[in-house]
Amino acid sequence: MEGAVKIEGGFAEVGAGAWLMGRGQPAAFLGSAVRRRRKGVFLRDRSALDLVETTAAAKCADARRPFLTHIPCAAKISAVSSKVLVAPAAAWTGAETVKVVPMSMRSALCVTTLGGEWVVMATASRTARLQVADGDTLSVRPESVVAWTGNRPTGFCPRLGVWDILLPRGPRDLLLHFHGPSVVWAEGSDAPGRQASRLPRFHRRCYGA
């Protein structure tokens, strides 16, 4: 079963081998599952993914993200690191940071690039596979992005108003633009509540934030 994965009953099951797994994985395993140090100085996805060596069957699942999507990596896949559940360690080719707000690290996504194998993504809602034709542009909310092939997306945020600067709520209505040809996997949007709700009552009453 080495190099293969079976998805059943909400779990992704792998056999003996070396795997990239999300934090807290595997949920259950036979034999042993040992975490190894990932080699490299600047591994941008180190905080999201562990290198795990298993000697027998291991089952991966995340209670907060119960929907699993198997994505073949025949072509290079860019996957949001925090949503990767399990992938063969040999599939890893690199990691990068994709900026959502141009020239700012605010809301930036940590992305793992994979090739030649497969990856199982774990999401909070069902995932849609969206084909973007050459010359077309697909806009996706950052929290909905799961993975993509093709061109690197470009970030966008609307012009900031006075209250966006004075009040600590940050830019709103952020988008990532995917320019075809590409394939994008996206899940349902679940944007957090308005940052203004966390402001002191005085600001909410005076400015209607």
Secondary structure, 3 states (H helix, E strand, C coil): CCCCEEEECCEEEECCEEEEEECCCCCEECCCEEEECCCCCCCCCCCCEEEEEECCCEEECECCECEEEEEECCCCEEEEHHHEEEEEHHHEEEEEEECCCCCCCCCCEEEEEECCCEEEEEECCCEEEEEECCCCEEEECHHHEEEECCCCCEEECCCCCHHHHHCCCCCCCCEEEEECCEEEEEECCCCCCCHHHHCCHHHHHHHCC
